[in-house]
């Protein structure tokens, strides 16, 4: 499956990385690397994570990394995984 990061996800990710980088640019890089690793592993097991708590649709799942929720949609028809957003649970 192809993994596609939505423009909204990219904007939200950059905001979070800038916040983390204020205290430690190195931690921001480590977080991005860890996040990318988890996202690209979705290709092998897209249904590994729970159905989304925030969206009422079975094909939308919640990947959780270091307290951040990353909802993604599995599009079986087009063989894509679309990463939708990134946020902390407190923000919702």
Buried (B, 14 or more C-beta within 10 A) or exposed (E): BEBBBBEEBEEBBEEBBEEBBEEEEEEBEEBBEEBEEBBEEBEEEBEEBEEBEEBEEEBBBBBEBEEBBBBBBBBEEEEBBBBBBBBEEEEE
